[in-house]
């Protein structure tokens, strides 16, 4: 028995060592009775344009693989308890693999751990969880994006000025990182954040918050919104107050869709935005590798690009998938 115990401990140690390369959270699954690998995807909130586009792209790339079946994407509607239940339902269904875009890190941690314990391969997409028991994380560097946004604000306000900040869900890591990067970049530049408030990534919320700020009568030189949907919500309020063009707006996401941030930069609604890739293609590529017993990277950081009036048309063309997924 001691020798068996030593073997088990050795295997566990090897798993811990190899997890960065191959993700020992999973024993390579076998296809279901239908001959296909069944995949569950838990989405945090379909109402956000970024996430709606992510869903479309994920469905498109999944269809390129005949041995993969994506179950209907679940929508947590920004409710972490709902998302936990949806992830647990996928586990009970014994899906062959799971993709999760967490609404918040802490509440989803236990559910992801349960999937790991059930030997289901897990890909964490865009937002983190507080466990390392998954196979791969795919997402952008939100601190870098926030810092680039802050540098753009410094460039736009060479003599300093007043900024208001529309924040995503306060407990989500992208919000935390986009805020910190921005604040670090403007430190010592005579730029003051006079107001900041959670608008939960949503356009309507941002419009309401911006209207409240404008009604106070304080001088506002620039809006920093953690995503383009909130940036465009602020733009509606600014336009409604008769101040279009007087207040500059910075967003994040840079979706190549008619209502997205790239077009908004082209038509002058936004000063600039930053492409935050959906990661859909990388998620499917990683998923297929896991299903076919190939090693994957534990962390995949996606690069960003600043969108300006000068490069917007080129970037739109580069990321445009309308001929494949619509939108």
Secondary structure as the mmCIF struct_conf table of DSSP 4:
data_model
#
loop_
_struct_conf.conf_type_id
_struct_conf.id
_struct_conf.beg_label_comp_id
_struct_conf.beg_label_asym_id
_struct_conf.beg_label_seq_id
_struct_conf.end_label_comp_id
_struct_conf.end_label_asym_id
_struct_conf.end_label_seq_id
HELX_RH_AL_P HELX_RH_AL_P1 UNK A 2 UNK A 22
TURN_TY1_P TURN_TY1_P1 UNK A 24 UNK A 25
HELX_LH_PP_P HELX_LH_PP_P1 UNK A 27 UNK A 29
TURN_TY1_P TURN_TY1_P2 UNK A 33 UNK A 34
BEND BEND1 UNK A 35 UNK A 36
STRN STRN1 UNK A 37 UNK A 43
BEND BEND2 UNK A 44 UNK A 44
TURN_TY1_P TURN_TY1_P3 UNK A 46 UNK A 47
BEND BEND3 UNK A 48 UNK A 48
HELX_RH_AL_P HELX_RH_AL_P2 UNK A 49 UNK A 62
TURN_TY1_P TURN_TY1_P4 UNK A 63 UNK A 64
TURN_TY1_P TURN_TY1_P5 UNK A 66 UNK A 67
STRN STRN2 UNK A 68 UNK A 70
HELX_LH_PP_P HELX_LH_PP_P2 UNK A 71 UNK A 73
STRN STRN3 UNK A 74 UNK A 75
TURN_TY1_P TURN_TY1_P6 UNK A 77 UNK A 78
HELX_RH_AL_P HELX_RH_AL_P3 UNK A 80 UNK A 92
TURN_TY1_P TURN_TY1_P7 UNK A 93 UNK A 94
BEND BEND4 UNK A 96 UNK A 96
STRN STRN4 UNK A 97 UNK A 100
BEND BEND5 UNK A 103 UNK A 104
HELX_RH_AL_P HELX_RH_AL_P4 UNK A 105 UNK A 117
TURN_TY1_P TURN_TY1_P8 UNK A 118 UNK A 119
STRN STRN5 UNK A 121 UNK A 125
BEND BEND6 UNK A 126 UNK A 127
BEND BEND7 UNK A 130 UNK A 130
BEND BEND8 UNK A 134 UNK A 135
STRN STRN6 UNK A 136 UNK A 140
HELX_RH_AL_P HELX_RH_AL_P5 UNK A 142 UNK A 156
TURN_TY1_P TURN_TY1_P9 UNK A 157 UNK A 159
STRN STRN7 UNK A 161 UNK A 167
TURN_TY1_P TURN_TY1_P10 UNK A 170 UNK A 171
BEND BEND9 UNK A 172 UNK A 172
HELX_RH_AL_P HELX_RH_AL_P6 UNK A 173 UNK A 186
TURN_TY1_P TURN_TY1_P11 UNK A 187 UNK A 190
STRN STRN8 UNK A 191 UNK A 198
TURN_TY1_P TURN_TY1_P12 UNK A 200 UNK A 201
HELX_RH_AL_P HELX_RH_AL_P7 UNK A 203 UNK A 215
TURN_TY1_P TURN_TY1_P13 UNK A 216 UNK A 217
STRN STRN9 UNK A 222 UNK A 225
BEND BEND10 UNK A 226 UNK A 227
HELX_RH_AL_P HELX_RH_AL_P8 UNK A 228 UNK A 240
TURN_TY1_P TURN_TY1_P14 UNK A 241 UNK A 242
TURN_TY1_P TURN_TY1_P15 UNK A 244 UNK A 246
BEND BEND11 UNK A 247 UNK A 247
STRN STRN10 UNK A 248 UNK A 250
STRN STRN11 UNK A 253 UNK A 253
BEND BEND12 UNK A 257 UNK A 257
TURN_TY1_P TURN_TY1_P16 UNK A 258 UNK A 259
BEND BEND13 UNK A 260 UNK A 260
HELX_RH_AL_P HELX_RH_AL_P9 UNK A 261 UNK A 266
TURN_TY1_P TURN_TY1_P17 UNK A 267 UNK A 268
BEND BEND14 UNK A 269 UNK A 269
BEND BEND15 UNK A 271 UNK A 271
STRN STRN12 UNK A 272 UNK A 272
STRN STRN13 UNK A 273 UNK A 274
STRN STRN14 UNK A 275 UNK A 275
HELX_RH_AL_P HELX_RH_AL_P10 UNK A 280 UNK A 291
TURN_TY1_P TURN_TY1_P18 UNK A 292 UNK A 293
BEND BEND16 UNK A 298 UNK A 298
STRN STRN15 UNK A 299 UNK A 302
HELX_LH_PP_P HELX_LH_PP_P3 UNK A 303 UNK A 303
STRN STRN16 UNK A 306 UNK A 307
TURN_TY1_P TURN_TY1_P19 UNK A 309 UNK A 311
HELX_RH_AL_P HELX_RH_AL_P11 UNK A 312 UNK A 319
HELX_RH_AL_P HELX_RH_AL_P12 UNK A 322 UNK A 325
#
